[in-house]
Amino acid sequence: MEKEKWINRAFLFGGILFFIFATWFLYQHNLRSSIIRSRQIMKYQQKELPAGKLCMYSNKLQIKNASSFFIGSDEWYVCCSKCAKKLKLNLGNSQFAKDPLTQERIKKVDAYAVLFNGLSDKVIYFKSEENYKLFINKNN
């Protein structure tokens, strides 16, 4: 009887320790990821994004370098194979964006890409750096 109580307590204690460790690990992983993302956003705030740091399908800043592939002679960058497949098919006209200043339709691969605002990893595309500067001056 005593031995069974000891075994039950050991399993209970082990279960509690496992739960605490798993919770701590998930918290650390998510916190670390969040800190890295925040640093990336601050690094590229108000600057042109290098093509290899964004997914041209989801229009988001990537923590790690995006993978590239070609459509014709244009090199495109995406975060995953699903995005690559959708971009190749041009689903939802995904190869193009509207310049927020002129409303002109532009090809993302030729665009000047910047973060939407300082708190977001969302990317917007401009026809040129000049259009971006005019847009910023107009909206400040």
matplotlib code that plots the C-alpha trace (Angstrom):
import matplotlib.pyplot as plt

x = [0.0, 2.8, 4.6, 1.5, 1.1, 4.8, 4.4, 1.3, 2.9, 6.0, 3.8, 1.8, 5.0, 6.5, 3.3, 3.4, 7.0, 6.4, 3.5, 5.6, 8.5, 6.3, 4.6, 7.9, 9.4, 6.4, 6.5, 10.2, 9.8, 6.9, 8.6, 11.9, 10.1, 8.1, 11.3, 13.1, 10.1, 10.0, 13.7, 13.3, 10.4, 12.4, 15.5, 13.5, 11.3, 11.1, 13.6, 13.3, 13.0, 15.4, 13.5, 14.9, 13.2, 9.6, 7.0, 5.6, 2.4, 1.4, 3.1, 4.8, 8.3, 10.1, 12.4, 14.5, 15.5, 12.7, 13.2, 13.4, 12.1, 11.7, 8.6, 10.1, 13.1, 11.7, 13.0, 10.2, 10.5, 8.1, 8.0, 6.8, 6.0, 2.2, 2.8, 5.1, 2.4, -0.3, 2.1, 2.9, -0.8, -1.2, -4.2, -6.1, -3.8, -1.1, 1.9, 0.6, 0.0, -1.5, 0.8, -0.9, 0.0, -1.0, -3.3, -1.3, -1.0, 2.6, 4.4, 5.7, 9.0, 9.8, 8.3, 9.8, 8.7, 8.4, 6.6, 3.1, 3.8, 6.2, 4.1, 3.3, 5.1, 2.7, 4.5, 3.2, 4.6, 5.3, 6.3, 9.4, 11.2, 10.0, 6.4, 7.1, 8.6, 5.7, 3.2, 4.9, 5.1, 1.4, 0.2, 2.3]
y = [0.0, 2.4, 1.5, 2.3, 5.7, 6.5, 5.5, 7.6, 10.6, 10.2, 10.0, 13.1, 15.0, 14.0, 15.1, 18.5, 19.0, 18.0, 20.5, 23.3, 22.6, 22.4, 25.7, 27.4, 26.1, 27.3, 30.7, 31.1, 30.0, 32.5, 35.3, 34.8, 34.7, 37.9, 39.7, 38.7, 39.9, 43.2, 43.8, 43.0, 45.5, 48.2, 47.4, 48.0, 50.8, 53.6, 51.7, 49.7, 46.0, 43.7, 41.3, 38.3, 39.5, 39.4, 37.1, 38.5, 36.5, 37.1, 40.6, 40.1, 40.7, 37.4, 36.8, 34.4, 34.9, 34.0, 31.4, 32.5, 31.1, 32.4, 33.2, 33.9, 36.1, 37.6, 36.4, 36.2, 35.6, 33.6, 32.1, 28.6, 26.3, 27.1, 30.8, 30.0, 27.9, 30.6, 33.3, 31.2, 30.9, 34.6, 33.8, 37.0, 38.9, 38.3, 39.2, 42.8, 45.6, 49.1, 52.0, 53.8, 57.2, 56.9, 53.8, 52.5, 48.7, 47.6, 44.3, 43.5, 42.2, 45.7, 47.7, 49.6, 47.6, 49.1, 48.2, 49.4, 51.1, 50.8, 48.3, 45.8, 43.2, 44.0, 45.2, 47.7, 48.4, 51.7, 52.2, 54.1, 55.5, 59.0, 57.8, 56.4, 59.8, 61.7, 59.4, 59.9, 63.7, 63.8, 61.7, 63.4]
z = [0.0, 0.9, -2.3, -4.4, -2.7, -3.4, -7.1, -7.5, -5.9, -8.1, -11.3, -10.1, -9.3, -12.7, -14.5, -12.7, -13.6, -17.2, -17.4, -15.9, -18.3, -21.4, -20.4, -19.8, -23.1, -25.2, -23.4, -24.1, -27.7, -28.4, -26.5, -28.4, -31.7, -30.8, -29.8, -33.1, -35.1, -33.3, -33.9, -37.6, -37.8, -36.1, -38.4, -41.6, -40.4, -43.0, -45.3, -48.5, -47.8, -49.5, -51.7, -49.8, -46.6, -47.7, -49.0, -52.2, -51.9, -48.3, -48.3, -45.0, -43.6, -43.0, -40.0, -42.0, -45.6, -48.1, -50.7, -54.3, -57.6, -61.2, -63.2, -66.6, -66.1, -62.8, -59.4, -56.8, -53.1, -50.8, -47.4, -48.4, -51.3, -50.9, -51.5, -54.4, -56.1, -55.5, -56.9, -60.0, -60.7, -60.0, -57.7, -56.9, -59.1, -56.5, -58.7, -58.8, -56.3, -56.3, -55.6, -52.7, -54.1, -57.7, -57.6, -60.5, -60.9, -60.5, -60.6, -57.1, -58.4, -59.8, -56.9, -54.0, -50.9, -47.4, -44.2, -43.9, -40.5, -37.7, -35.7, -38.5, -40.6, -43.5, -46.7, -49.2, -52.7, -54.5, -58.1, -57.0, -54.0, -55.0, -54.9, -51.4, -50.2, -51.7, -50.0, -46.6, -47.0, -48.1, -45.1, -42.4]

ax = plt.figure().add_subplot(projection="3d")
ax.plot(x, y, z, "-o")
ax.set_aspect("equal")
plt.show()
